[in-house]
Amino acid sequence: MGEKKRKEEVKAEFVFERKNYKFMLIGIAFIAFGFILMTGGGSDDPNVFNPAIYNWQRIRLAPALVLLGFAIEVYAILLKPDSKKDN
């Protein structure tokens, strides 16, 4: 009887809250968008050089977005939960 009572008292809780998951999804979106911006710029003919591979969006913007996305992910993990008590 005592073990049954203890099992009923244990409430399943998630590790993160809703706002943590929101920030995680935002971070994943930044990372995915950065990798999408990195694609392309190549040439169909391997004997022809296409200078579009050194475009500012592939060299500067896309890696910055990926790093920003990783920073958002770290923030989402370290975000402190609300201090409200439901007892």
PyMOL commands that set and color helices and strands:
alter all, ss='L'
color gray80, all
select helices_A, chain A and resi 2-9+18-38+51-54+56-78
alter helices_A, ss='H'
color red, helices_A
deselect
rebuild
show_as cartoon
